[in-house]
């Protein structure tokens, strides 16, 4: 029988780090005002680290009074404190550390050859710091892009960006993105972005990257020829990556044409032929970007919001997985196409199983509901534990969205082909006989998320059937 006393050993070694006076190494870390000296024992550092074993055996090592003096200005005091605790105890608590410090720990553990620590930190960032990594993906990618060992995290970031680019391109740090990273992203066919948005982002990035422009000189009406030439030089290799043929004529006229002088002449001439004569360009012939098969193609909300709906269908009230595309949304009713008629609405939905309703009002507010039961001509109120109602402030709202789940299942869903009934979620969200949207009139069956009751005119209604192997009925 083997007796193991790791806990006591770990505590004793930590006390040596904190209290012992027989240290023989002083390690100076940080730079400018964020510096600190750490005291350690060379025998422990050599035993635990290949890096320090090699470093301390070098003839170049600096000593003062038999004390090894070691400098690491590229590691912050907070990060090195974590590294020393790992060296001495083999333990680390990351729950109270910031995402930026954990990223610094990843880079430092790679540099100091702590392979086991590096692998665990990389997995921790992906699995436990998902939201932070996605919100600060510019910082993450700029930090790790030239490190082959960070490929797992790099691939995760790029995949997340391609599936949901909005947080990335709207980040204040986006203009500081490394040019090679941007080039690689724009080159990808699976980047889920409208082409005019890609163009807008490229221009914004280019202005910030070009000497003489930037935030202090971003008004192109005040630019001279030298400014345009400088921007053209910055963007030269990126222009062919834009799928211009996917940009509408209106957007081309309003957003691309004003920057014609930064586009190479031969490319711009081809684009003019395309928009005037429908002749496909020869130079910029990249194929359209590939859309995700599970994406929701809607005129009411942006595709990334379909992933939030998927999270809600899964039972989560918080969008924890912004890349949740496990469900397929197929458009089965569109008011502007099929007419504003309750009979048509019902016939389009009956027998197709679960569906999501989206309603856009003239104020661009969006209301909706999820019916997990579907329509079968029952002509009565139905009970459901999985249905919910929701609202978005606009077509890309990811911050002020609200969801109201069932609180009383008795009258969750009304299934009837009669009485001009488009849909009715517990009388808290339904279409009136005057074909207006009634919101918040009865809060007995769903959580009240709408505040007061009101009627709204309807600009558009979309209904999507929902399918997927994890669907609950």
HUGI-V575221 format. One record per backbone hydrogen bond with DSSP energy under -1.0 kcal/mol. CO is the residue of the C=O (numbers start at 0). NH is the residue of the N-H. E is the energy in kcal/mol with one decimal. If there is no record, write none. Layout:
<<CO	NH	E> <CO	NH	E>>
This chain:
<<4	8	-1.9> <5	9	-2.8> <6	10	-2.1> <7	11	-2.3> <8	12	-2.4> <9	13	-1.9> <10	14	-1.9> <11	15	-1.6> <12	16	-1.9> <13	17	-2.0> <14	18	-3.1> <15	19	-1.3> <23	67	-2.6> <24	39	-2.1> <25	69	-2.8> <26	37	-2.6> <27	71	-3.2> <28	35	-1.8> <30	33	-1.8> <32	34	-1.1> <35	28	-2.5> <37	26	-3.0> <39	23	-1.6> <39	24	-1.6> <40	44	-2.3> <41	45	-2.9> <42	46	-1.6> <43	47	-2.0> <44	48	-1.6> <48	52	-2.0> <49	53	-2.1> <50	54	-2.7> <51	55	-2.8> <57	60	-1.2> <61	68	-3.1> <63	66	-1.3> <66	63	-2.4> <67	25	-3.2> <69	27	-3.3> <71	29	-1.3> <71	74	-1.6> <74	29	-1.2> <75	79	-2.6> <76	80	-2.2> <77	81	-1.4> <78	82	-2.0> <79	83	-2.6> <80	84	-1.8> <81	85	-2.1> <82	86	-2.6> <83	87	-2.6> <84	88	-2.4> <85	89	-2.0> <93	96	-1.5> <97	101	-2.1> <98	102	-2.3> <99	103	-2.1> <100	104	-2.2> <101	105	-2.0> <102	106	-2.1> <103	107	-2.5> <104	108	-2.7> <105	109	-1.6> <106	110	-2.2> <107	111	-2.6> <108	113	-2.7> <112	114	-1.3> <113	117	-2.9> <114	118	-2.5> <115	119	-1.9> <116	120	-2.6> <117	121	-2.5> <118	122	-1.9> <119	123	-2.2> <120	124	-2.5> <121	125	-1.6> <122	126	-2.8> <123	127	-3.0> <123	128	-1.0> <128	132	-2.8> <129	133	-2.3> <130	134	-2.5> <131	135	-2.2> <135	139	-2.5> <136	140	-2.8> <137	141	-2.6> <138	142	-1.7> <139	143	-2.2> <140	144	-2.1> <143	146	-2.3> <146	149	-1.8> <147	150	-1.5> <149	153	-2.7> <150	154	-3.2> <151	155	-1.8> <152	156	-2.5> <153	157	-2.5> <154	158	-2.4> <155	159	-2.4> <156	160	-2.6> <157	161	-2.5> <158	162	-1.9> <159	163	-2.0> <161	191	-3.0> <164	168	-2.6> <165	169	-1.8> <170	173	-1.4> <172	175	-2.0> <173	176	-2.3> <177	181	-2.1> <178	182	-2.4> <179	183	-2.0> <180	184	-2.1> <181	185	-2.7> <182	186	-1.6> <188	289	-3.2> <190	192	-2.0> <193	197	-2.0> <194	198	-2.1> <195	199	-2.4> <196	200	-2.5> <197	201	-2.2> <198	202	-2.4> <199	203	-2.4> <200	204	-2.8> <201	205	-2.9> <202	206	-2.5> <203	207	-1.6> <204	208	-1.7> <206	213	-1.8> <209	212	-2.0> <213	216	-1.5> <218	221	-1.9> <219	222	-1.5> <223	227	-1.7> <224	228	-2.4> <225	229	-2.2> <226	230	-2.3> <227	231	-2.5> <228	232	-2.0> <229	233	-1.8> <230	234	-2.2> <234	237	-1.4> <234	238	-1.8> <237	240	-1.9> <238	241	-1.7> <241	243	-1.8> <242	245	-2.1> <243	246	-2.0> <247	251	-2.6> <248	252	-2.4> <249	253	-2.5> <250	254	-2.9> <251	255	-1.0> <251	256	-3.1> <255	258	-2.2> <256	259	-2.0> <258	261	-2.0> <263	267	-2.4> <264	268	-2.5> <265	269	-1.4> <266	270	-2.1> <267	271	-2.3> <268	272	-2.0> <269	273	-2.0> <270	274	-2.6> <271	275	-2.4> <272	276	-2.7> <272	278	-1.3> <273	277	-1.6> <282	284	-1.2> <291	294	-1.3> <301	304	-1.6> <302	305	-1.6> <304	308	-2.1> <305	309	-2.1> <306	310	-1.9> <307	311	-2.4> <308	312	-2.6> <309	313	-1.9> <310	315	-2.2> <311	314	-1.4> <317	319	-2.0> <320	323	-1.5> <322	324	-1.1> <327	466	-1.8> <329	464	-2.5> <332	462	-2.3> <333	336	-1.3> <333	337	-3.8> <334	338	-2.1> <338	340	-1.5> <340	344	-2.5> <341	345	-2.6> <342	346	-2.6> <343	347	-2.0> <344	348	-1.1> <345	349	-2.5> <348	351	-1.7> <353	465	-2.3> <354	370	-2.9> <355	463	-2.5> <356	368	-1.4> <357	461	-2.7> <358	366	-2.6> <359	458	-2.8> <359	459	-1.6> <360	363	-2.4> <364	360	-2.3> <365	391	-2.6> <366	358	-3.1> <367	389	-2.4> <368	356	-2.7> <369	387	-1.0> <370	354	-2.2> <374	350	-3.3> <379	414	-2.3> <381	411	-1.3> <381	412	-1.8> <386	405	-1.0> <387	369	-2.9> <388	403	-3.2> <389	367	-2.1> <390	401	-2.2> <391	365	-2.6> <393	396	-1.2> <394	301	-2.9> <401	390	-2.0> <403	388	-2.4> <404	446	-2.4> <408	411	-1.1> <412	381	-3.5> <414	378	-1.1> <414	379	-1.5> <417	420	-1.4> <422	430	-1.2> <423	413	-1.7> <424	427	-2.3> <427	439	-3.0> <428	424	-2.6> <429	437	-3.3> <431	434	-1.9> <435	431	-3.1> <436	455	-2.2> <437	429	-1.7> <438	453	-2.0> <444	406	-2.7> <444	407	-1.5> <453	438	-2.6> <455	436	-2.9> <459	359	-2.6> <460	334	-2.6> <461	357	-3.0> <462	331	-2.9> <462	332	-1.5> <463	355	-2.6> <464	329	-2.0> <466	327	-2.8> <467	470	-1.6>>
